[in-house]
Amino acid sequence: MVDTLAVKPLDKGLMEEIGMSWHTDEDGSDYIASELVPVSEAEAEAYYQAANTLYDMYVEAAQHVIDNQLYYELGIPSNLVGLIEESWERDDWHLYGRFDLAGGLDGKPIKLIEFNADTPTSLFETAIIQWAILKANGMDEARQFNNLHEMLQGNFQRLISGGDANFDFASAYQGEKLLFSSIRDLPEDERTTRYLQQVAHEAGLFTDFCYLDEAGFINTEGVFNKDKQLADFWFKLFPWEDIAEQELELTRILEKIAKQGQTRFINPAYTLLFQSKGMMKILCDLYPDSPYLLKTAFEPLNGLPQVEKKLFGREGANMAILDANGQIIEQSDGPYGFHKSIYQEFVEFPKDSAGRHYQAGVFYVWEALWARLSPRWRDPRQHEQVCRPSDQRAPAAPQRLTTTPGAAMFTGIVQGTAELVEISEKTDFRTHRVRLPEATLAGLVPGASVAHNGCCLTVTAIDGDIVSFDLMRETLRLTNLGELQPGDRVNVERAARFGDDIGGHAMSGHIICTAEVVAVKRSENNRNIRFRLPEAFGKYLFAKGYIGIDGISLTIGEIDGNEFDVNLIPETLQRTNIGARQPGDRINIEIDPQTQAIVDTVERILPDYIEAT
């Protein structure tokens, strides 16, 4: 019996604010369950070992398919074979995949249901919503077997490093650009894609977003955004098999790009081999004694309860549960009926006292990491997770339209200072009207991002050179923007565009804390300012490391506990407001995100490692 722990569900308004608009199913039930499943360390370790072993088996099986040209058996479209083999030979990076597993709880053995190697369903929920539920209930989120966010950051950096453990990303990154695309008018797909874009941004890479119908393609060069800027990597949330079926000309162009162009595709085309459920038949042939595999065949299984699935079926569609005599017990309709079938031995999922069955999802991102246990609300027997239908997809088109802005990135090279002209107090927020320098006004539109003292704000209105920004109470509390008065000046920087030189270092505009000016030393040609951070943030200080101070990218000098200093040249003093700072002033701090991720990860993992050794 599966034990569950009731928790207070997240408020739907909060989920909307986070970006999860699909929180309620069509029948009115909650998409996110209000119970958690406690998992022991031994059970978590067993899932971890199973997923790592299964991934190695999939890699061997994919090589077997390529060597023996078994594409037809897996239902692989013939016009994708060249892309698959090119990406496999080049060893293009596999960003993520998710193993769906039965068992692992209540003493039941772990069994592979399928590998969603190119499907990000539940990725956003796992990385963000699961964490938010634990935080909202006052639980220790560090105890969950889930470091998906951090591992995705690492995998984005591995697009550059190729997995070299000794690779110094910060010094070797040459500004490679990632373009992210999803289907228009599919909120779940777009939110997941934009979440991945944000993770890549936090990992230190330049990113942009456009809808699939806005991307441009040149077969000898690659994939472009609307400004004719070439992407080094293109993430597309659109199934490879659908591209092959619906966009024949685009498929030919992508194959030429793979051979002649610069752009690499995420996930690579070879992940379609993993995605095909036919691979489970290949696995059974290659690993007949594996404890993780259920008997699977391309023909009905004699004398066994079984599940019929389509090779590229999704979300529980076009499936049937058969008894040992081959009679259909239950089936579902859907748009995937034209695909070939596989037949997999039936297994029952673990269940709780209410009779609900649970399926484990374990993401593989460089290595296995916990995802979630999904309650089977609709059908207690074996099938894929039922979500909202996503088959109403518009085809990608080889054209270029207007690019939709993605997550803002700043460089820490302040473009000037702006005078705060007027403050308007409103319910739960405040509006600042600021006179921006002329150099920052070109092309500025409502919705654009401008950093004020390093804090990313959104343009709400433009009246000549007077531009309005709304600030929430939390922003006013956590930053020094709440202390401003009309006549004060703030450092300003427009968000960097896709392809711009970084200049300083990649910054997100998210202020982590404020620091107090402790001392100011003046000399003829420069100035030395010493700051004191809150004690909890001193761990992020490293000599010669980057730090954002009121939006200025600066290099840390000497460190003493949670105090540090910086040295300022005349150009910085002339261009920014930092020259006016005095002891006692409060300034905004943004820690280098790579430093923060490394420190937090080591801090969380090291105690368990020391204890284990």
C-alpha positions as CSV (number, residue, x, y, z in Angstrom):
1,M,0.0,0.0,0.0
2,V,1.3,3.4,-1.0
3,D,1.4,5.9,1.9
4,T,0.4,9.5,1.1
5,L,0.8,12.8,3.0
6,A,-2.0,15.4,2.6
7,V,-0.7,18.9,2.0
8,K,-2.2,22.3,1.5
9,P,-2.6,22.8,-2.3
10,L,-1.2,25.9,-4.0
11,D,-3.7,28.7,-4.5
12,K,-4.8,28.7,-8.2
13,G,-4.1,32.4,-8.3
14,L,-0.5,31.8,-7.3
15,M,-0.2,29.1,-9.9
16,E,-1.5,31.5,-12.5
17,E,1.1,34.0,-11.3
18,I,3.8,31.4,-11.5
19,G,2.7,30.7,-15.1
20,M,0.8,27.5,-14.7
21,S,-2.5,28.3,-16.4
22,W,-3.4,24.6,-16.9
23,H,-4.1,23.9,-13.2
24,T,-7.6,22.6,-13.7
25,D,-8.7,19.7,-16.0
26,E,-11.6,19.9,-18.4
27,D,-13.8,18.0,-15.9
28,G,-13.1,20.6,-13.2
29,S,-10.7,18.4,-11.2
30,D,-7.3,19.7,-10.0
31,Y,-4.4,18.9,-12.3
32,I,-2.0,18.8,-9.2
33,A,-2.9,16.4,-6.5
34,S,-3.1,17.6,-2.9
35,E,-1.1,14.6,-1.5
36,L,2.6,13.8,-1.5
37,V,4.1,10.3,-1.6
38,P,6.9,9.8,0.9
39,V,9.8,7.9,-0.7
40,S,12.5,6.4,1.3
41,E,16.2,6.9,0.5
42,A,16.4,3.2,-0.6
43,E,13.4,3.6,-2.9
44,A,14.9,6.8,-4.4
45,E,18.2,5.1,-4.9
46,A,16.5,2.2,-6.7
47,Y,14.7,4.5,-9.1
48,Y,18.0,6.3,-9.7
49,Q,19.8,3.1,-10.5
50,A,17.0,1.8,-12.7
51,A,16.9,5.0,-14.8
52,N,20.7,5.1,-15.2
53,T,20.8,1.5,-16.2
54,L,17.9,1.8,-18.6
55,Y,19.5,4.9,-20.3
56,D,22.7,2.9,-21.0
57,M,20.6,0.1,-22.4
58,Y,18.8,2.6,-24.7
59,V,22.1,3.9,-26.0
60,E,23.3,0.3,-26.8
61,A,19.9,-0.5,-28.4
62,A,20.1,2.7,-30.6
63,Q,23.5,1.7,-31.9
64,H,22.0,-1.7,-32.7
65,V,19.1,-0.1,-34.6
66,I,21.5,2.1,-36.6
67,D,24.0,-0.7,-37.4
68,N,21.2,-3.0,-38.6
69,Q,19.0,-0.3,-40.2
70,L,15.9,-1.2,-38.1
71,Y,14.2,2.1,-38.7
72,Y,11.1,0.6,-40.3
73,E,10.5,-1.6,-37.3
74,L,10.5,1.4,-35.0
75,G,8.2,3.4,-37.3
76,I,10.9,6.0,-38.0
77,P,10.0,8.2,-41.1
78,S,12.5,7.6,-43.8
79,N,13.1,11.3,-44.3
80,L,14.5,11.5,-40.8
81,V,17.1,8.8,-41.1
82,G,19.8,11.2,-42.3
83,L,19.1,13.6,-39.5
84,I,19.1,10.8,-37.0
85,E,22.4,9.3,-38.1
86,E,24.1,12.7,-38.5
87,S,23.2,13.7,-34.9
88,W,24.2,10.3,-33.5
89,E,27.5,10.3,-35.3
90,R,28.2,13.8,-34.1
91,D,27.1,12.9,-30.5
92,D,24.8,15.9,-30.2
93,W,23.7,16.6,-26.7
94,H,20.5,15.0,-25.3
95,L,19.1,17.7,-23.0
96,Y,16.4,15.7,-21.1
97,G,14.1,12.7,-21.2
98,R,11.7,11.1,-18.7
99,F,11.3,7.4,-17.8
100,D,7.8,6.3,-16.9
101,L,8.1,3.5,-14.4
102,A,5.8,1.1,-12.6
103,G,6.6,-0.3,-9.2
104,G,9.3,0.8,-6.9
105,L,7.0,1.3,-3.9
106,D,5.3,-1.2,-1.6
107,G,7.9,-3.8,-2.4
108,K,6.9,-4.0,-6.1
109,P,9.8,-4.3,-8.6
110,I,10.5,-1.4,-10.9
111,K,9.4,-1.9,-14.5
112,L,9.8,0.3,-17.6
113,I,6.6,1.6,-19.1
114,E,8.2,3.8,-21.7
115,F,10.9,6.4,-22.2
116,N,9.6,9.9,-23.2
117,A,13.0,10.9,-24.5
118,D,11.8,14.1,-26.3
119,T,8.7,15.0,-24.3
120,P,8.9,17.7,-21.6
121,T,5.5,17.0,-20.1
122,S,5.6,17.6,-16.3
123,L,9.1,19.2,-16.5
124,F,7.8,22.6,-15.4
125,E,5.6,21.1,-12.7
126,T,8.5,19.0,-11.4
127,A,11.1,21.8,-11.3
128,I,8.8,24.7,-10.1
129,I,5.4,23.5,-8.8
130,Q,6.7,20.6,-6.7
131,W,9.2,22.9,-5.1
132,A,6.6,25.5,-4.5
133,I,4.2,23.0,-2.8
134,L,7.0,22.0,-0.4
135,K,7.8,25.7,0.4
136,A,4.1,26.6,0.9
137,N,3.8,23.8,3.4
138,G,6.9,24.6,5.4
139,M,8.7,21.4,4.3
140,D,12.4,20.9,3.7
141,E,12.7,21.0,-0.1
142,A,16.3,19.9,0.2
143,R,15.0,16.4,1.2
144,Q,13.3,15.8,-2.1
145,F,15.1,13.6,-4.7
146,N,14.8,16.4,-7.2
147,N,17.6,18.7,-8.5
148,L,16.1,19.0,-12.0
149,H,16.6,22.8,-12.2
150,E,20.3,22.6,-11.4
151,M,20.9,19.6,-13.6
152,L,19.3,21.4,-16.6
153,Q,21.5,24.3,-16.0
154,G,24.5,22.0,-16.1
155,N,23.3,20.3,-19.2
156,F,22.9,23.6,-21.0
157,Q,26.5,24.4,-20.2
158,R,27.4,20.9,-21.5
159,L,26.2,22.0,-24.9
160,I,29.4,24.0,-25.0
161,S,31.7,21.8,-22.9
162,G,30.6,18.4,-24.3
163,G,30.7,16.9,-20.8
164,D,34.3,17.7,-20.1
165,A,34.5,17.8,-16.3
166,N,37.6,20.1,-16.4
167,F,35.9,22.6,-18.7
168,D,35.8,26.2,-17.4
169,F,32.5,27.4,-18.9
170,A,32.9,31.0,-17.7
171,S,36.2,31.5,-19.5
172,A,35.5,29.4,-22.6
173,Y,31.9,30.5,-23.4
174,Q,32.1,32.5,-26.7
175,G,28.6,33.9,-26.8
176,E,26.9,30.9,-28.4
177,K,23.2,31.7,-28.9
178,L,20.2,29.5,-28.1
179,L,16.9,30.1,-29.8
180,F,13.8,28.5,-28.2
181,S,10.5,27.9,-30.1
182,S,7.1,26.5,-29.3
183,I,3.6,26.4,-31.0
184,R,1.6,29.5,-30.8
185,D,-1.6,29.4,-28.6
186,L,-0.6,26.4,-26.5
187,P,0.0,27.8,-23.0
188,E,1.5,24.7,-21.5
189,D,4.0,24.2,-24.3
190,E,5.0,27.9,-24.3
191,R,5.4,28.0,-20.5
192,T,7.6,25.0,-20.5
193,T,9.7,26.3,-23.4
194,R,10.1,29.7,-21.7
195,Y,11.0,28.0,-18.4
196,L,13.8,26.1,-20.3
197,Q,14.9,29.4,-21.8
198,Q,15.1,30.9,-18.3
199,V,17.2,28.0,-17.1
200,A,19.6,28.4,-20.1
201,H,19.8,32.2,-19.3
202,E,20.6,31.4,-15.7
203,A,23.3,29.0,-16.9
204,G,25.0,32.0,-18.6
205,L,24.0,31.6,-22.2
206,F,22.4,34.1,-24.6
207,T,18.9,33.1,-25.4
208,D,15.9,34.2,-27.4
209,F,12.3,33.0,-28.0
210,C,10.1,32.9,-31.0
211,Y,7.1,30.9,-32.0
212,L,7.7,28.1,-34.5
213,D,6.0,30.0,-37.3
214,E,8.4,32.9,-36.7
215,A,11.7,31.0,-37.1
216,G,13.7,31.3,-40.4
217,F,15.7,28.6,-42.0
218,I,18.6,28.7,-44.5
219,N,19.9,25.2,-45.5
220,T,23.5,26.2,-45.8
221,E,23.6,28.2,-42.6
222,G,21.0,27.4,-39.9
223,V,18.0,28.7,-38.0
224,F,17.5,32.4,-37.5
225,N,15.4,34.8,-35.4
226,K,13.6,37.8,-36.9
227,D,16.7,40.0,-36.8
228,K,18.5,37.6,-39.2
229,Q,20.7,36.4,-36.3
230,L,22.0,32.9,-36.6
231,A,21.3,30.5,-33.7
232,D,24.0,28.1,-32.6
233,F,21.3,25.9,-31.0
234,W,17.6,25.6,-31.7
235,F,15.2,24.1,-29.1
236,K,11.9,23.3,-30.7
237,L,9.0,21.9,-28.7
238,F,7.5,20.0,-31.6
239,P,7.8,16.3,-32.2
240,W,10.3,15.1,-34.8
241,E,7.8,12.7,-36.2
242,D,5.3,15.5,-36.8
243,I,7.9,17.6,-38.6
244,A,8.7,14.6,-40.9
245,E,5.0,14.1,-41.6
246,Q,3.7,17.6,-41.9
247,E,6.7,19.6,-43.1
248,L,8.5,17.7,-45.8
249,E,10.4,20.7,-47.2
250,L,11.4,21.8,-43.7
251,T,12.7,18.3,-43.0
252,R,14.9,18.5,-46.1
253,I,16.2,21.9,-45.0
254,L,17.0,20.7,-41.5
255,E,18.9,17.8,-42.8
256,K,21.0,20.1,-45.0
257,I,21.5,22.4,-42.0
258,A,22.7,19.4,-39.9
259,K,25.3,18.6,-42.6
260,Q,26.3,22.1,-43.8
261,G,25.1,24.6,-41.3
262,Q,26.0,25.9,-37.9
263,T,22.8,25.3,-35.9
264,R,22.4,22.2,-33.7
265,F,19.0,20.9,-32.7
266,I,17.7,20.2,-29.2
267,N,16.7,17.5,-28.5
268,P,18.7,15.9,-31.4
269,A,16.9,13.8,-34.0
270,Y,18.3,10.6,-32.6
271,T,16.1,10.9,-29.6
272,L,13.2,9.8,-31.9
273,L,14.8,6.3,-31.6
274,F,14.4,6.4,-27.9
275,Q,10.9,7.9,-28.2
276,S,9.6,5.1,-30.3
277,K,7.9,2.5,-28.1
278,G,9.2,-0.1,-30.6
279,M,12.6,0.3,-28.8
280,M,11.1,-1.7,-25.9
281,K,10.9,-4.7,-28.2
282,I,14.5,-4.2,-29.2
283,L,15.5,-3.9,-25.6
284,C,13.7,-7.2,-24.8
285,D,15.7,-8.9,-27.6
286,L,19.0,-7.5,-26.4
287,Y,18.4,-7.8,-22.7
288,P,16.1,-10.8,-22.2
289,D,17.1,-11.1,-18.5
290,S,16.8,-7.5,-17.5
291,P,14.6,-7.1,-14.3
292,Y,13.4,-3.7,-15.5
293,L,11.7,-4.9,-18.8
294,L,8.2,-6.1,-19.4
295,K,7.8,-8.6,-22.2
296,T,7.1,-6.6,-25.4
297,A,6.5,-7.6,-29.0
298,F,5.2,-6.3,-32.3
299,E,2.4,-9.0,-32.3
300,P,-0.1,-9.8,-29.5
301,L,1.4,-11.7,-26.6
302,N,0.0,-15.2,-26.2
303,G,-1.7,-16.0,-22.8
304,L,-0.7,-12.7,-21.1
305,P,-2.7,-9.6,-20.0
306,Q,-1.2,-6.8,-22.1
307,V,-1.5,-3.2,-23.3
308,E,-1.6,-2.3,-27.0
309,K,0.2,1.0,-27.6
310,K,1.0,3.0,-30.8
311,L,4.7,3.6,-31.5
312,F,4.3,7.3,-31.2
313,G,1.1,7.6,-29.3
314,R,1.0,10.3,-26.6
315,E,-1.0,11.1,-23.5
316,G,-3.0,7.9,-23.3
317,A,-4.5,8.1,-26.7
318,N,-5.2,5.1,-29.0
319,M,-4.4,2.5,-26.3
320,A,-6.2,-0.8,-25.4
321,I,-6.0,-3.1,-22.4
322,L,-6.4,-6.7,-23.3
323,D,-6.9,-9.8,-21.1
324,A,-5.0,-13.0,-21.4
325,N,-7.3,-14.2,-24.2
326,G,-6.7,-11.0,-26.3
327,Q,-10.2,-9.5,-25.5
328,I,-10.3,-5.8,-25.1
329,I,-11.2,-4.7,-21.5
330,E,-10.8,-1.0,-22.2
331,Q,-9.6,1.3,-24.9
332,S,-9.1,5.0,-25.8
333,D,-9.5,6.9,-29.0
334,G,-7.1,9.5,-30.4
335,P,-5.2,10.8,-33.4
336,Y,-2.4,8.2,-33.5
337,G,-4.3,5.2,-34.9
338,F,-2.3,5.2,-38.1
339,H,1.0,4.3,-36.3
340,K,2.1,0.7,-35.9
341,S,1.3,-1.1,-32.5
342,I,3.4,-2.7,-29.9
343,Y,2.1,-5.1,-27.2
344,Q,3.5,-4.8,-23.7
345,E,2.9,-7.1,-20.8
346,F,0.4,-5.6,-18.4
347,V,1.5,-4.6,-14.9
348,E,-0.5,-3.0,-12.2
349,F,0.7,0.2,-10.6
350,P,1.1,0.5,-6.8
351,K,-2.0,2.0,-5.1
352,D,-3.0,3.8,-2.0
353,S,-5.8,3.2,0.4
354,A,-8.3,5.1,-1.8
355,G,-7.5,2.8,-4.7
356,R,-5.6,5.3,-6.7
357,H,-2.6,3.9,-8.6
358,Y,0.7,5.7,-9.0
359,Q,3.3,5.9,-11.7
360,A,6.8,7.2,-11.2
361,G,8.4,9.6,-13.6
362,V,12.2,9.9,-13.4
363,F,13.9,12.6,-15.5
364,Y,17.2,11.8,-17.1
365,V,19.4,14.9,-17.4
366,W,23.0,13.7,-17.6
367,E,22.0,11.3,-14.9
368,A,18.8,10.2,-13.3
369,L,17.0,12.6,-11.0
370,W,13.6,12.3,-9.3
371,A,10.5,13.7,-11.0
372,R,7.3,12.8,-9.3
373,L,4.8,10.1,-8.6
374,S,1.6,10.7,-10.6
375,P,-1.7,9.5,-9.3
376,R,-3.8,7.6,-11.9
377,W,-7.0,9.6,-11.4
378,R,-8.9,8.4,-14.5
379,D,-7.9,4.8,-15.0
380,P,-6.4,2.5,-12.4
381,R,-4.7,0.4,-15.0
382,Q,-1.6,0.8,-17.1
383,H,-1.7,3.7,-19.5
384,E,0.2,6.9,-20.2
385,Q,-0.5,10.0,-18.2
386,V,-3.7,11.7,-19.3
387,C,-3.3,15.5,-19.8
388,R,-5.0,18.0,-22.0
389,P,-4.9,17.2,-25.7
390,S,-2.0,18.7,-27.5
391,D,-2.5,17.3,-30.9
392,Q,-4.0,20.5,-32.3
393,R,-0.6,21.7,-33.4
394,A,0.1,24.2,-36.2
395,P,2.9,23.2,-38.6
396,A,6.3,25.0,-38.3
397,A,6.8,27.2,-41.3
398,P,10.2,28.2,-42.9
399,Q,9.6,31.9,-42.7
400,R,10.5,34.8,-40.5
401,L,8.1,37.1,-38.7
402,T,8.2,39.1,-35.5
403,T,10.2,37.6,-32.6
404,T,8.5,37.6,-29.2
405,P,10.8,38.8,-26.4
406,G,12.0,36.1,-24.1
407,A,13.5,36.4,-20.6
408,A,15.5,39.6,-20.2
409,M,19.3,39.4,-20.0
410,F,21.6,42.3,-19.0
411,T,25.3,42.7,-19.3
412,G,26.1,45.0,-16.4
413,I,27.4,47.8,-18.7
414,V,25.3,50.7,-17.5
415,Q,24.1,52.9,-20.4
416,G,23.6,56.0,-18.2
417,T,21.6,57.4,-15.4
418,A,18.0,58.4,-15.4
419,E,16.1,61.0,-13.2
420,L,13.1,59.8,-11.2
421,V,10.5,62.5,-12.2
422,E,7.4,61.3,-10.4
423,I,6.1,58.7,-7.9
424,S,2.5,57.6,-7.9
425,E,1.3,55.4,-5.0
426,K,-1.3,52.8,-5.9
427,T,-3.0,49.8,-4.3
428,D,-0.2,47.2,-3.8
429,F,2.2,48.8,-6.1
430,R,3.9,52.1,-7.1
431,T,4.5,53.7,-10.5
432,H,7.8,55.4,-11.2
433,R,8.0,57.9,-14.1
434,V,11.6,58.3,-15.2
435,R,13.3,60.5,-17.8
436,L,15.4,58.1,-19.8
437,P,18.6,59.2,-21.6
438,E,18.0,59.7,-25.3
439,A,20.4,56.9,-26.2
440,T,18.1,54.3,-24.5
441,L,14.9,55.4,-26.2
442,A,15.3,54.0,-29.7
443,G,12.9,51.2,-30.4
444,L,11.6,51.2,-26.8
445,V,8.0,49.9,-26.5
446,P,5.6,49.0,-23.7
447,G,6.6,45.5,-22.4
448,A,10.3,46.1,-22.9
449,S,12.7,45.4,-20.0
450,V,14.9,48.1,-18.5
451,A,17.1,47.6,-15.4
452,H,16.9,50.2,-12.7
453,N,19.9,50.0,-10.3
454,G,20.1,46.4,-11.6
455,C,16.5,45.5,-11.0
456,C,14.6,44.4,-14.1
457,L,11.5,46.5,-14.6
458,T,8.9,46.5,-17.4
459,V,7.9,49.5,-19.4
460,T,4.2,50.3,-19.0
461,A,3.8,53.6,-20.8
462,I,5.9,56.0,-22.9
463,D,5.4,59.8,-23.2
464,G,8.4,61.2,-25.1
465,D,11.4,60.7,-22.9
466,I,9.3,60.1,-19.8
467,V,8.8,56.3,-19.3
468,S,6.6,54.6,-16.7
469,F,7.4,51.5,-14.7
470,D,5.3,49.7,-12.1
471,L,7.0,48.3,-9.0
472,M,5.4,45.7,-6.7
473,R,5.6,46.1,-2.9
474,E,8.0,43.1,-2.7
475,T,10.3,44.8,-5.2
476,L,10.2,48.0,-3.1
477,R,10.9,46.1,0.1
478,L,13.8,44.0,-1.2
479,T,15.7,46.6,-3.3
480,N,16.8,50.2,-2.8
481,L,14.2,51.4,-5.3
482,G,11.7,51.8,-2.4
483,E,14.0,54.5,-0.9
484,L,14.0,56.7,-4.0
485,Q,12.5,60.2,-4.1
486,P,11.8,62.4,-7.1
487,G,15.0,63.9,-8.3
488,D,17.1,60.8,-7.5
489,R,19.0,59.1,-10.3
490,V,19.1,55.4,-11.1
491,N,21.5,53.4,-13.3
492,V,19.7,52.2,-16.4
493,E,20.4,49.5,-18.9
494,R,18.2,48.2,-21.7
495,A,17.9,44.4,-22.0
496,A,20.6,42.9,-24.2
497,R,19.4,41.7,-27.6
498,F,20.1,38.3,-29.0
499,G,23.7,38.4,-30.3
500,D,24.8,41.5,-28.4
501,D,28.3,41.5,-26.9
502,I,28.1,40.7,-23.2
503,G,30.7,43.2,-22.2
504,G,30.4,42.8,-18.5
505,H,28.9,39.5,-17.4
506,A,25.5,37.9,-17.9
507,M,23.0,39.3,-15.5
508,S,19.3,38.5,-15.0
509,G,18.0,41.7,-13.2
510,H,16.9,39.6,-10.2
511,I,18.2,41.3,-7.0
512,I,19.2,38.7,-4.4
513,C,19.7,41.2,-1.5
514,T,21.0,44.7,-0.7
515,A,24.4,45.6,0.8
516,E,25.5,48.5,3.0
517,V,28.3,50.8,1.9
518,V,30.9,50.6,4.8
519,A,33.7,52.8,3.6
520,V,34.7,55.0,0.6
521,K,38.4,55.7,-0.2
522,R,39.2,58.3,-2.8
523,S,42.4,58.7,-4.8
524,E,43.4,60.7,-7.8
525,N,42.5,58.2,-10.5
526,N,40.0,55.8,-8.9
527,R,37.8,55.0,-6.0
528,N,37.6,52.0,-3.6
529,I,34.3,51.2,-2.0
530,R,33.8,48.6,0.7
531,F,30.4,46.9,1.2
532,R,28.9,44.6,3.8
533,L,26.5,41.8,2.7
534,P,24.0,40.1,5.0
535,E,25.8,37.2,6.6
536,A,23.8,34.6,4.7
537,F,25.2,35.8,1.4
538,G,28.9,36.0,2.2
539,K,29.4,32.5,1.0
540,Y,28.9,33.7,-2.6
541,L,31.9,36.0,-2.5
542,F,35.1,34.9,-4.4
543,A,38.1,37.1,-5.1
544,K,38.2,38.2,-8.7
545,G,34.6,36.9,-9.2
546,Y,31.8,38.8,-10.8
547,I,29.1,40.7,-8.9
548,G,26.4,43.1,-9.9
549,I,26.2,46.3,-7.8
550,D,23.3,48.6,-8.6
551,G,23.3,47.0,-12.1
552,I,27.1,47.5,-12.7
553,S,29.2,44.5,-13.6
554,L,32.2,44.7,-11.2
555,T,35.0,42.5,-10.1
556,I,35.3,41.6,-6.4
557,G,38.5,42.8,-4.8
558,E,39.5,41.9,-1.2
559,I,37.1,39.8,0.9
560,D,36.8,39.7,4.7
561,G,34.0,37.5,5.8
562,N,30.8,39.0,4.4
563,E,32.6,42.3,3.5
564,F,34.2,43.0,0.1
565,D,35.5,45.9,-1.9
566,V,35.6,47.0,-5.5
567,N,37.9,49.4,-7.4
568,L,36.3,51.9,-9.7
569,I,37.8,53.6,-12.7
570,P,36.8,57.2,-13.8
571,E,34.6,55.9,-16.7
572,T,32.4,53.9,-14.2
573,L,32.2,56.9,-11.8
574,Q,31.2,59.2,-14.7
575,R,28.6,56.9,-16.3
576,T,26.9,55.6,-13.2
577,N,25.5,56.8,-9.9
578,I,28.0,54.9,-7.8
579,G,30.3,57.9,-7.4
580,A,27.7,59.5,-5.2
581,R,27.5,56.6,-2.7
582,Q,28.3,57.3,0.9
583,P,28.8,55.1,4.0
584,G,25.4,53.8,5.2
585,D,23.8,53.8,1.7
586,R,22.0,50.6,0.6
587,I,22.8,49.2,-2.8
588,N,21.3,46.3,-4.9
589,I,23.3,43.1,-5.2
590,E,23.0,40.4,-7.9
591,I,25.2,37.4,-7.4
592,D,26.7,35.7,-10.4
593,P,24.1,32.9,-11.1
594,Q,26.8,30.3,-11.9
595,T,28.5,31.0,-8.6
596,Q,25.2,30.8,-6.7
597,A,24.2,27.5,-8.4
598,I,27.6,25.9,-7.7
599,V,27.7,27.0,-4.0
600,D,24.1,26.0,-3.3
601,T,24.5,22.6,-5.0
602,V,27.8,21.8,-3.2
603,E,26.3,23.1,0.1
604,R,23.3,20.8,-0.3
605,I,25.2,17.7,-1.4
606,L,28.4,17.9,0.6
607,P,27.0,17.0,4.1
608,D,25.4,13.8,2.8
609,Y,28.7,12.9,0.9
610,I,30.8,13.5,4.0
611,E,28.4,11.4,6.1
612,A,28.4,8.6,3.6
613,T,32.2,8.5,3.5
